Amino acid sequence: MLPVRLDRDDQRPLGAQLADQVRRLVLDGALERGDRLPATRRLAADLGISRGVVEQAFDQLRAEGWLEARRGAGSWVAGGSVAAARAPARRRTASVAAPLVMMDAGTPWIDPRHAATWRRAWREVSAATPPRGYDDPRGLPDLRQLVAERLGRQRGLAVDADAVRITGGTTAGLRHLLAVLPAGPVAVEDPGYRAAVATVRECGREVRDLPALAAVTDLAGCAAAYVTPAHQHPLGRVMPADDRLALLAAARAADALVVEDDYDSEFRYDVAPVPALTALDPDRVAYLGTASKAVLPSLRLGWAVLPDRLAERFDRHREVTHDAPPWPVQRAMVTLLRDGYVDAVVRSARRVYAERAPRVVTALSPYATLAGPVAGMYATWLLPHERAVAARDAAERAGFRVNLLRDYCRRAGLAGLVVGFGGPTDEELDRALDVLVQVLRRAGEQAPPSRG
Ligand SMILES: Cc1ncc(COP(=O)(O)O)c(C=O)c1O
């Protein structure tokens, strides 16, 4: 019998508790490389839980590389990376190839309890017959219908399926938009979304800096302005109503398009999601949504709602370039939306983030200042650059990737850390926070606090 104790009063799902404890047993050396785990049926009976819960926990540990399965023979503790993680001298240093635990702004927490729906979606894909030719460049009609319904429910956007385009994610949507916009620079928030900056430049356009927290009053000469109104990336602010109106007025005056990147608005746990900017002026704003937070970034799927005047050119561009998201991914997303997977994953991730965010805030607020409200799966901290670098480096030596705020800045010159909390397990998050706190506490003892 594994020395595992599940707590039914704990808010965390039983499967997550089981996975955490098995991971701990491996890390502590109580389970060693090659040790065989009990059969799922027996362990489920011993723990008084369903076998599905044990299977989900084991699936999660296999996906993380802690366990491996041998067909028909059960699960075993995996080799390589586990031994590296356990041996203190070799613990995930930069020279060891073990992957870092991503504590960036973009790695979401995915509830393993919903893995059955995920698998069902892909089974449906394998049973379906793909189209023989190139499909509708706008995306699968069923998917556009489901996305339109969801946008109405979640984002207050009254659109029908014909208004929705399926994209390969936010940056793919942006790339296609840039292909059909008139020439001219694109204004992007500073600090702002690095992949958007890179996409604009890759498309051969100049990036203009929009100070992230200031009202935009002048877009003269710009083809577009790229903004994150629901949750400024990465400072966290919600764009105030006056600034929304000023931005739309500036865009109208310059005949520029506003591109609304609505990447994580569903993950608010303090207030209800802030309505989309697009709802204020659908003729002036192109809306970009993504499955990267609610499902997975590796899915490479998103959606766009465009002003009518751009839609036809956008479709033609995609048709002639054959540049639309793969059919299997779209088909799987139909099932994931239709069967409630996306809503369920978002609901449980929101609960996890709501529980983790205060842990991060409590741990780090003695040493740094929050740049803005915490929502979604990350918190951004202002602190002197050298301290931020020391904390980032220490985290990396301990096996965690945390990003510097400076890396999101072009001219803004802000310093600090962007600490994501969707990627780690609970136990990893505690370890990472310990590392950050130790470094920041030491730095604070050596020098009086200052702002960076
Ligand atoms: C600001 C912002 N926008 C959009 C995305 C998602 O982009 P994509 O849909 O291309 O994965 C992310 C992901 O981290 C993001 O941080």
The ligand as an SDF file (V2000), in Angstrom:
LIG
                    3D

 16 16  0  0  0  0  0  0  0  0999 V2000
   -0.9450   38.6230  -24.1450 C   0  0  0  0  0  0  0  0  0  0  0  0
   -1.1650   37.2880  -24.7720 C   0  0  0  0  0  0  0  0  0  0  0  0
   -1.9480   37.2040  -25.8540 N   0  0  0  0  0  0  0  0  0  0  0  0
   -2.1950   36.0240  -26.4610 C   0  0  0  0  0  0  0  0  0  0  0  0
   -1.6260   34.8720  -25.9880 C   0  0  0  0  0  0  0  0  0  0  0  0
   -1.9280   33.5940  -26.7010 C   0  0  0  0  0  0  0  0  0  0  0  0
   -1.3560   33.5890  -27.9460 O   0  0  0  0  0  0  0  0  0  0  0  0
   -1.6040   32.3540  -28.9480 P   0  0  0  0  0  0  0  0  0  0  0  0
   -3.0800   32.2770  -29.1290 O   0  0  0  0  0  0  0  0  0  0  0  0
   -0.8750   32.7490  -30.1850 O   0  0  0  0  0  0  0  0  0  0  0  0
   -1.0480   31.1550  -28.2740 O   0  0  0  0  0  0  0  0  0  0  0  0
   -0.7960   34.8970  -24.8890 C   0  0  0  0  0  0  0  0  0  0  0  0
   -0.1730   33.6640  -24.4100 C   0  0  0  0  0  0  0  0  0  0  0  0
    0.6600   33.6270  -23.5640 O   0  0  0  0  0  0  0  0  0  0  0  0
   -0.5630   36.1400  -24.2600 C   0  0  0  0  0  0  0  0  0  0  0  0
    0.2150   36.2190  -23.1800 O   0  0  0  0  0  0  0  0  0  0  0  0
  1  2  1  0
  2  3  1  0
  2 15  2  0
  3  4  2  0
  4  5  1  0
  5  6  1  0
  5 12  2  0
  6  7  1  0
  7  8  1  0
  8  9  2  0
  8 10  1  0
  8 11  1  0
 12 13  1  0
 12 15  1  0
 13 14  2  0
 15 16  1  0
M  END
$$$$
